[in-house]
Amino acid sequence: MSLEREPDLVAALQAFRDAHGGLSEAHAVRALLILGLDAVAADARATP
């Protein structure tokens, strides 16, 4: 996947970085992965 083909994703990543004090791209990606994994885990716990 090329980020050049995903302008909405690039814009969202930049907005996340800006909202969190100018995180580096690597730190922002890690944070989003952790948040996503946490959401998946929470969903799995809530699903009977």
For each residue, the residues with C-beta under 8 A, 3 or more apart:
1: 5 6
2: 5 6
3: 6 9 10
4: 7 10
5: 1 2
6: 1 2 3 9 10
7: 4 10 11
8: 11 12
9: 3 6 12 13
10: 3 4 6 7 13 14
11: 7 8 14 15
12: 8 9 15 16
13: 9 10 16 17 25 28 29 32
14: 10 11 17 18
15: 11 12 18 19
16: 12 13 19 20 23 28 31 32
17: 13 14 20 22 23 24 25 28
18: 14 15 22
19: 15 16
20: 16 17 23 28 31
21:
22: 17 18
23: 16 17 20 27 28 31
24: 17 27 28
25: 13 17 28 29
26: 29 30
27: 23 24 30 31
28: 13 16 17 20 23 24 25 31 32
29: 13 25 26 32 33
30: 26 27 33 34
31: 16 20 23 27 28 34 35
32: 13 16 28 29 35 36
33: 29 30 36 37
34: 30 31 37 38
35: 31 32 38 39
36: 32 33 39 40
37: 33 34 40 41
38: 34 35 41 42
39: 35 36 42 43
40: 36 37 43 44
41: 37 38 44 45
42: 38 39 45 46
43: 39 40 46 47
44: 40 41 47
45: 41 42
46: 42 43
47: 43 44
48:
